[in-house]
Amino acid sequence: MSDATERPPEPPVTDVPVTEIDPDAWERACEEDLAAERARQRARQATEEPGSVAEEFLKLADALAEKVAQTPIAGTAVQGAVQQLIAQAKAGVEPVIERNPEVFEHLASAGSELLAAYRAAVTGQERRWTRGAEGDSKGSGEKSESSSSEHIDLD
């Protein structure tokens, strides 16, 4: 046998005695780091007031263009075409924003209204479907008010 297998392993060299090492130190350190990062995010968001919808749209276009520039897509030709498409879209929208910034406010509110209407339609349909499923499980003597299939026209 060699010397290494005959000797007991030596405890790690630390300034803290082995009996006082905290097993939850890593978890606490991670929580502290996460809390500090969240505080930095809140401080940064508090200083950045959201602009108008038009300004936020331009920020989004800039962020997309930057992300496309950093992301290697299928090839440089495709990447160049995508960047050109984003630049053209931005160039087409900027004059509208300058002349009529309230257009984007109206478009944003219209989009919110359409989304609310869609959600209401889907929620109502889901209620009818679940009510139909519960009605079918009550017994074979009762008839369900809804059919097994129903056409939904979203136009």
C-alpha positions in Angstrom: 0.0 0.0 0.0 1.1 3.5 -0.6 1.4 6.3 1.8 -1.6 8.1 0.4 -4.0 5.2 1.2 -2.7 4.6 4.7 -3.1 8.2 6.0 -6.4 9.7 7.0 -7.5 12.7 4.8 -6.5 16.0 6.2 -9.2 18.6 6.9 -9.3 21.6 4.5 -7.2 24.5 5.6 -9.5 27.4 6.6 -9.5 30.3 9.1 -12.8 29.0 10.4 -12.8 25.8 12.4 -14.5 23.0 10.6 -17.3 22.8 13.2 -18.4 26.4 12.4 -18.8 26.2 8.6 -22.3 27.3 7.7 -24.0 24.8 5.3 -26.4 27.5 4.1 -23.8 30.1 3.2 -24.1 29.5 -0.5 -27.9 29.9 -0.4 -27.7 33.1 1.6 -25.0 34.6 -0.7 -27.2 33.8 -3.7 -30.2 35.4 -2.1 -28.2 38.5 -1.2 -26.9 38.8 -4.8 -30.4 38.4 -6.2 -31.8 41.0 -3.8 -29.0 43.4 -4.8 -29.7 42.8 -8.5 -33.4 43.4 -8.1 -32.7 46.7 -6.2 -30.4 47.8 -9.1 -33.2 46.9 -11.6 -35.8 48.9 -9.6 -33.5 51.9 -9.4 -32.8 51.8 -13.1 -36.5 51.5 -13.9 -37.4 54.3 -11.6 -35.1 56.7 -13.4 -36.3 55.6 -16.8 -39.8 57.1 -17.3 -41.6 55.3 -20.1 -42.1 57.6 -23.1 -44.9 57.8 -25.5 -45.9 54.8 -27.5 -44.1 56.2 -30.5 -40.9 56.6 -28.5 -41.1 53.1 -27.1 -41.8 51.7 -30.6 -38.5 53.4 -31.8 -36.7 51.9 -28.8 -38.0 48.5 -29.8 -36.9 48.9 -33.4 -33.4 50.0 -32.2 -33.2 47.0 -29.8 -34.3 44.6 -32.6 -31.7 46.0 -35.0 -29.0 45.7 -32.4 -30.0 42.1 -31.5 -30.1 41.1 -35.1 -26.6 42.6 -35.6 -25.3 40.5 -32.6 -27.0 37.2 -33.5 -25.5 35.1 -36.2 -28.4 34.1 -38.5 -28.1 31.7 -41.4 -25.5 33.8 -43.0 -24.2 37.3 -43.6 -26.5 37.7 -46.6 -29.6 36.9 -44.6 -28.4 39.0 -41.7 -27.8 41.9 -44.0 -31.3 41.5 -45.5 -32.9 41.4 -42.1 -31.0 44.6 -41.0 -32.0 46.3 -44.2 -35.7 45.3 -43.7 -35.6 46.7 -40.1 -34.0 49.9 -41.3 -36.6 50.3 -44.1 -39.4 49.8 -41.6 -38.0 52.3 -39.2 -37.4 54.8 -42.0 -41.0 54.4 -43.1 -42.4 54.8 -39.6 -40.3 57.7 -38.4 -42.0 60.4 -40.6 -45.4 59.2 -39.4 -44.2 59.4 -35.8 -42.9 62.9 -36.3 -46.1 64.2 -37.9 -48.7 62.2 -35.9 -47.3 60.8 -32.7 -50.9 60.2 -31.4 -51.5 57.6 -34.1 -49.5 55.1 -32.2 -51.4 55.9 -29.0 -54.6 55.2 -30.9 -53.2 52.0 -32.4 -52.0 50.8 -29.0 -55.4 51.4 -27.4 -57.2 49.7 -30.3 -54.9 46.7 -30.0 -55.7 46.5 -26.2 -59.5 46.7 -27.0 -59.2 43.9 -29.6 -57.3 41.8 -27.2 -59.9 42.3 -24.5 -62.7 41.4 -26.9 -60.9 38.3 -28.0 -60.3 37.2 -24.4 -64.0 37.8 -23.6 -65.1 35.7 -26.6 -62.7 32.9 -25.6 -63.6 32.9 -22.0 -67.3 32.7 -22.8 -66.7 29.8 -25.2 -64.6 28.0 -22.6 -67.4 28.3 -20.1 -69.9 26.8 -22.6 -67.5 24.0 -23.4 -66.9 23.1 -19.7 -70.6 23.4 -18.9 -71.3 21.0 -21.8 -68.7 18.5 -20.5 -70.2 18.7 -17.0 -73.7 18.2 -18.4 -72.6 15.1 -20.3 -71.2 13.5 -17.1 -74.3 14.1 -15.0 -76.2 11.3 -16.6 -77.5 9.9 -19.9 -81.1 11.0 -19.2 -80.2 14.7 -19.4 -79.5 16.5 -22.6 -76.7 19.0 -22.8 -77.6 22.5 -24.2 -74.4 22.7 -26.3 -73.5 20.5 -29.2 -70.4 18.4 -29.3 -68.9 20.7 -31.9 -69.6 24.3 -32.6 -68.3 26.7 -35.3 -66.6 29.8 -33.9 -66.3 32.7 -36.3 -63.6 35.1 -35.2 -63.9 37.5 -38.1 
